[in-house]
């Protein structure tokens, strides 16, 4: 008898299209096998889940299929994420690495944002916003953020700079 998936796993199933969508039932081990592996209580994505996420991003939003550098670089990105201390920093390493690592010819930023968001959800956290335009602005400017700044953005949102404050006050 299949057990009901926790809400986060239902979301992942729905978001990625795995197991037929939101109403499907599947055991945790079934989802885990598709998504990745657990290490020290943290659920990490597998190469297969990155590939499926990329495929779904292209299917949903369009773009060119094919590789630029290849998915082999994901192992390096994942190793770096596993060394990071907190969940948001781990997500930021995945995000920056996938967005800038040029694994694919197209869709790297979309794949990176979807992967980071899913990683956080699978581990019981959320990105601070669900506003797709806010996320789009952030991911397109990812080179302007180091890993610590990206982690802070994922958890808390954009930092207000001195120039932002002065423009609001009319100075």
C-alpha beads as a LAMMPS data file, in Angstrom:
LAMMPS data file: protein, C-alpha beads

171 atoms
170 bonds

1 atom types
1 bond types

-500.0 500.0 xlo xhi
-500.0 500.0 ylo yhi
-500.0 500.0 zlo zhi

Masses

1 110.0

Atoms # bond

1 1 1 0.000 0.000 0.000
2 1 1 1.452 3.379 -0.999
3 1 1 1.797 5.987 1.698
4 1 1 0.688 9.562 1.158
5 1 1 3.511 11.963 0.308
6 1 1 4.286 14.845 2.648
7 1 1 3.244 18.273 1.264
8 1 1 6.772 19.213 0.200
9 1 1 7.090 16.009 -1.793
10 1 1 3.666 16.605 -3.334
11 1 1 4.870 20.048 -4.380
12 1 1 8.007 18.576 -5.922
13 1 1 5.940 15.953 -7.710
14 1 1 3.603 18.632 -9.044
15 1 1 6.323 21.143 -9.925
16 1 1 8.490 18.663 -11.798
17 1 1 5.726 16.501 -13.236
18 1 1 7.149 13.351 -11.648
19 1 1 4.738 10.523 -10.867
20 1 1 1.831 11.975 -12.825
21 1 1 1.282 15.168 -10.860
22 1 1 -0.132 16.459 -7.631
23 1 1 -2.637 13.738 -6.808
24 1 1 -0.301 10.803 -7.322
25 1 1 0.762 8.757 -4.350
26 1 1 4.271 7.427 -4.023
27 1 1 6.509 6.367 -1.170
28 1 1 9.236 8.698 0.048
29 1 1 11.888 6.294 -1.216
30 1 1 10.371 6.494 -4.701
31 1 1 10.643 10.312 -4.718
32 1 1 14.071 10.173 -3.109
33 1 1 15.301 7.831 -5.814
34 1 1 14.202 10.364 -8.448
35 1 1 15.347 13.477 -6.599
36 1 1 18.686 12.565 -5.088
37 1 1 20.176 11.466 -1.797
38 1 1 20.252 12.367 1.898
39 1 1 23.457 13.283 3.692
40 1 1 23.464 14.492 7.309
41 1 1 19.717 15.112 7.136
42 1 1 19.908 17.216 3.956
43 1 1 18.249 16.075 0.729
44 1 1 20.444 16.873 -2.290
45 1 1 19.488 16.762 -5.977
46 1 1 20.903 14.127 -8.290
47 1 1 22.256 14.626 -11.780
48 1 1 19.043 13.012 -13.048
49 1 1 16.857 15.552 -11.241
50 1 1 18.889 18.421 -12.755
51 1 1 18.408 16.892 -16.198
52 1 1 14.650 16.536 -15.637
53 1 1 14.356 20.062 -14.267
54 1 1 16.187 21.435 -17.302
55 1 1 13.983 19.444 -19.663
56 1 1 10.842 20.786 -17.955
57 1 1 12.114 24.378 -18.033
58 1 1 12.710 24.118 -21.788
59 1 1 9.355 22.451 -22.322
60 1 1 7.552 25.156 -20.339
61 1 1 9.442 28.269 -21.487
62 1 1 11.186 27.233 -24.698
63 1 1 14.849 27.352 -25.616
64 1 1 17.564 25.291 -27.250
65 1 1 18.324 21.783 -26.069
66 1 1 21.824 20.425 -25.888
67 1 1 24.927 20.820 -23.808
68 1 1 27.594 23.478 -23.685
69 1 1 29.992 22.102 -21.049
70 1 1 28.012 19.009 -20.099
71 1 1 26.379 17.768 -16.929
72 1 1 29.687 16.383 -15.583
73 1 1 30.395 19.758 -13.952
74 1 1 27.381 19.159 -11.679
75 1 1 29.512 16.830 -9.530
76 1 1 31.857 19.718 -8.719
77 1 1 28.949 22.062 -7.976
78 1 1 27.306 19.452 -5.739
79 1 1 30.554 18.768 -3.845
80 1 1 30.859 22.483 -3.124
81 1 1 27.218 22.675 -1.956
82 1 1 27.726 19.727 0.387
83 1 1 30.563 21.621 2.129
84 1 1 28.453 24.739 2.753
85 1 1 27.157 25.267 6.288
86 1 1 23.474 26.241 6.113
87 1 1 20.639 25.327 3.750
88 1 1 20.412 28.760 2.133
89 1 1 24.163 28.788 1.495
90 1 1 23.952 25.272 -0.001
91 1 1 21.081 26.461 -2.229
92 1 1 23.101 29.538 -3.218
93 1 1 26.071 27.374 -4.235
94 1 1 23.764 25.225 -6.373
95 1 1 22.111 28.320 -7.830
96 1 1 25.308 30.179 -8.746
97 1 1 27.071 27.043 -9.949
98 1 1 24.243 25.927 -12.213
99 1 1 23.542 29.431 -13.538
100 1 1 27.168 30.222 -14.342
101 1 1 28.544 26.729 -15.005
102 1 1 27.123 26.676 -18.556
103 1 1 26.075 23.021 -18.461
104 1 1 23.460 23.581 -21.157
105 1 1 23.261 25.672 -24.309
106 1 1 20.148 27.403 -22.985
107 1 1 18.041 27.533 -19.832
108 1 1 20.857 27.506 -17.273
109 1 1 19.389 30.341 -15.177
110 1 1 15.874 28.856 -15.180
111 1 1 17.210 25.427 -14.269
112 1 1 19.341 26.943 -11.496
113 1 1 16.460 28.876 -9.930
114 1 1 14.070 25.913 -10.110
115 1 1 16.724 23.624 -8.604
116 1 1 17.539 26.011 -5.736
117 1 1 13.863 26.608 -4.982
118 1 1 13.110 22.870 -5.019
119 1 1 16.201 22.124 -2.895
120 1 1 14.992 24.544 -0.231
121 1 1 11.427 23.197 -0.339
122 1 1 12.586 19.594 -0.130
123 1 1 14.518 20.564 2.986
124 1 1 11.689 22.465 4.679
125 1 1 12.513 26.061 3.691
126 1 1 11.141 28.485 1.128
127 1 1 12.556 31.277 -0.987
128 1 1 11.412 34.554 0.580
129 1 1 9.217 35.451 -2.408
130 1 1 6.988 33.704 -4.906
131 1 1 7.025 36.725 -7.246
132 1 1 8.374 35.400 -10.547
133 1 1 9.494 38.868 -11.692
134 1 1 11.516 39.364 -8.500
135 1 1 13.135 35.951 -8.990
136 1 1 13.804 36.738 -12.667
137 1 1 15.605 39.998 -11.792
138 1 1 17.694 38.182 -9.187
139 1 1 18.725 35.224 -11.337
140 1 1 19.572 37.411 -14.335
141 1 1 21.905 39.437 -12.101
142 1 1 23.401 36.412 -10.317
143 1 1 26.957 37.370 -11.312
144 1 1 26.521 40.493 -9.160
145 1 1 26.092 38.320 -6.058
146 1 1 28.690 36.223 -4.279
147 1 1 27.499 33.029 -2.580
148 1 1 26.879 34.717 0.789
149 1 1 24.835 37.501 -0.813
150 1 1 22.860 34.982 -2.876
151 1 1 22.152 32.936 0.270
152 1 1 20.929 36.062 2.047
153 1 1 18.732 36.970 -0.934
154 1 1 17.188 33.489 -0.994
155 1 1 16.359 33.714 2.699
156 1 1 15.566 37.400 3.247
157 1 1 15.285 39.198 -0.069
158 1 1 17.329 41.985 -1.599
159 1 1 19.499 44.150 0.602
160 1 1 18.781 47.847 0.469
161 1 1 21.917 49.704 -0.543
162 1 1 22.873 53.279 0.361
163 1 1 21.948 54.425 -3.180
164 1 1 18.529 52.740 -2.848
165 1 1 17.905 54.620 0.411
166 1 1 18.975 57.995 -1.009
167 1 1 16.823 57.553 -4.154
168 1 1 13.784 56.842 -1.962
169 1 1 14.381 59.953 0.129
170 1 1 14.740 62.079 -3.020
171 1 1 18.441 62.906 -2.503

Bonds

1 1 1 2
2 1 2 3
3 1 3 4
4 1 4 5
5 1 5 6
6 1 6 7
7 1 7 8
8 1 8 9
9 1 9 10
10 1 10 11
11 1 11 12
12 1 12 13
13 1 13 14
14 1 14 15
15 1 15 16
16 1 16 17
17 1 17 18
18 1 18 19
19 1 19 20
20 1 20 21
21 1 21 22
22 1 22 23
23 1 23 24
24 1 24 25
25 1 25 26
26 1 26 27
27 1 27 28
28 1 28 29
29 1 29 30
30 1 30 31
31 1 31 32
32 1 32 33
33 1 33 34
34 1 34 35
35 1 35 36
36 1 36 37
37 1 37 38
38 1 38 39
39 1 39 40
40 1 40 41
41 1 41 42
42 1 42 43
43 1 43 44
44 1 44 45
45 1 45 46
46 1 46 47
47 1 47 48
48 1 48 49
49 1 49 50
50 1 50 51
51 1 51 52
52 1 52 53
53 1 53 54
54 1 54 55
55 1 55 56
56 1 56 57
57 1 57 58
58 1 58 59
59 1 59 60
60 1 60 61
61 1 61 62
62 1 62 63
63 1 63 64
64 1 64 65
65 1 65 66
66 1 66 67
67 1 67 68
68 1 68 69
69 1 69 70
70 1 70 71
71 1 71 72
72 1 72 73
73 1 73 74
74 1 74 75
75 1 75 76
76 1 76 77
77 1 77 78
78 1 78 79
79 1 79 80
80 1 80 81
81 1 81 82
82 1 82 83
83 1 83 84
84 1 84 85
85 1 85 86
86 1 86 87
87 1 87 88
88 1 88 89
89 1 89 90
90 1 90 91
91 1 91 92
92 1 92 93
93 1 93 94
94 1 94 95
95 1 95 96
96 1 96 97
97 1 97 98
98 1 98 99
99 1 99 100
100 1 100 101
101 1 101 102
102 1 102 103
103 1 103 104
104 1 104 105
105 1 105 106
106 1 106 107
107 1 107 108
108 1 108 109
109 1 109 110
110 1 110 111
111 1 111 112
112 1 112 113
113 1 113 114
114 1 114 115
115 1 115 116
116 1 116 117
117 1 117 118
118 1 118 119
119 1 119 120
120 1 120 121
121 1 121 122
122 1 122 123
123 1 123 124
124 1 124 125
125 1 125 126
126 1 126 127
127 1 127 128
128 1 128 129
129 1 129 130
130 1 130 131
131 1 131 132
132 1 132 133
133 1 133 134
134 1 134 135
135 1 135 136
136 1 136 137
137 1 137 138
138 1 138 139
139 1 139 140
140 1 140 141
141 1 141 142
142 1 142 143
143 1 143 144
144 1 144 145
145 1 145 146
146 1 146 147
147 1 147 148
148 1 148 149
149 1 149 150
150 1 150 151
151 1 151 152
152 1 152 153
153 1 153 154
154 1 154 155
155 1 155 156
156 1 156 157
157 1 157 158
158 1 158 159
159 1 159 160
160 1 160 161
161 1 161 162
162 1 162 163
163 1 163 164
164 1 164 165
165 1 165 166
166 1 166 167
167 1 167 168
168 1 168 169
169 1 169 170
170 1 170 171
